[in-house]
Amino acid sequence: MTEPLHHHDALIYAMVTMSAVDRTMTDAELARIGEIVANLPVFAGYDGDKLVQTSQTCGEILGSDNGLEQVLQLIRSALPKKLRETAYAVALEVAAADLSVRPEELRFLDMLRDNLDLDKLTTAAIERGIRARNMVL
């Protein structure tokens, strides 16, 4: 990859990786990614027609040797510090999409948190907010 990653792509990489980390990309997770890209202000100006290609490129990187580490480095290098919490939040939204979070997803969240230099108090607050937003009876 010769061009630097755009911050939109980095956020999409965080979501796609969250969905793929347990080797099962559910319809609910894919739908949530689409909803996030279509509705979050951070994606204003993003060409939604690029979503599939960006997701496929992320998947190709993930499938290569040391792919997860490469994706984490790309996410970190493309995101300004003020969007690092957003990356964690959108990854959590994808994890919550199917109303169950698997151990692989928890491990990826730990890796993402560490990679983005987010403190545990901040991530706990984000987690609690998303848990409350996705709560069902």
N, C-alpha and C positions, 0 to 999 in steps of 0.2 A: 504494500500500500504506500504510494508515493505522496499523495495529498494528505494534509492533516485532516483529521476527523472534525466535522462540525459539531457544535454542542447538541444539536438536535439528534444527530446520529449517535452520539455518545449516550444520550438518554434512552434512545431506542435499543442500543446494545445492552444497556443495563436491564431493560425489560425483557428482551429476547433471551438473554442469558438466564435470567430468573426463570423464565418459562421452560427453557431447555435443560436446565441443570439436573433435573430428575429424569431426563431422557423421555419425558412425556409432555408435549405441548398440547394442552387441552383447548377445546373450543372456547371455553370461558376465559382462559388466559389470553388467547389471541383476540377475542372480542374486546377484552379490557384494554389491551394495547391500542387497538383501533380507537376506542372511546377516549383514551388519554390523549392520543395524538390529535384527535379531532376537537377536543374540548379544553385542554389546559392552555392557559395564556402563554406559557413558555414555548408552545408550538405555533404561535401566531406567525404567519408568514412561511410555515413549512409546507412544502408541496407533498400532500398526502399520497400522491401517485408514486413517490419514491419509497414508501414504507416497505413494500414487499422486497424490493431490491436491497434495501438497507438491511432488512432482516435476513435475507439470504446470504449477504456478505458476512454478516456477523456469524451465521451458522457455519459458513466455510472456515472462518478463522477458528471458531470453537472446535471444529473437527480436525484441525491441524495439530502437530506436536506442540505442546505447551500452549494450546489455544486459549484456555481459560486465563492464564497469566497474561497472554498477549491482549486479550479483550479488556482485562482489568487495567492494563497499562494504557491502552488506547482511551478508555473512559476517563481515567485520571488526567491524561495529558490534554484532552479536548475540553474538559469542563473548567470554567472559572470557579473559584472557591465558592462564590455565592450560589452556584447551581449544584453543589455536591450533595446538599441535603435533599434537593429535589430528585436527584438520581436515586438516592436511597428510598425516598417516598414512592416514586413510581415503580421501583422494583418490588416494594412491599405491596403495592396495589395489585400487581400481577400475581404475587404469591397468594394474596387473599381472594383472588377471583374465583377459585374453585372451593373456597371455604375450608381448605385444609392446607397446612404448611408442612411439608415433608422435611426430614432431617437434612437432605441434600440442599434444600432451599434455605434452611437455617444456616447451614455452613457457608453457602454463598453470601448470605447477608452479612455474616461475620467478616468474610473476606472483603466484601465491598466496603463495609464500614472501615476496616483497617486501611484499605487501599486509598480511601478518600479522606483519611485522617479525621473521621467523625468521632466525637466523644460518646461514651455510653449513655450519658444523661440525655443528650440530644436525640440519639437514635431511639432510646426508650420512649421519649415523648412522641416521636413520629410513629413508632409502633403502636402506642396506646391510642393515638388519634385515628389511625387506620383501622385498628381493631374495633373501636367504637363506631366508626363509619360503616363498617361491614357486618355489624352484629345483626343476627337474626334470632327470632324466638324459637 
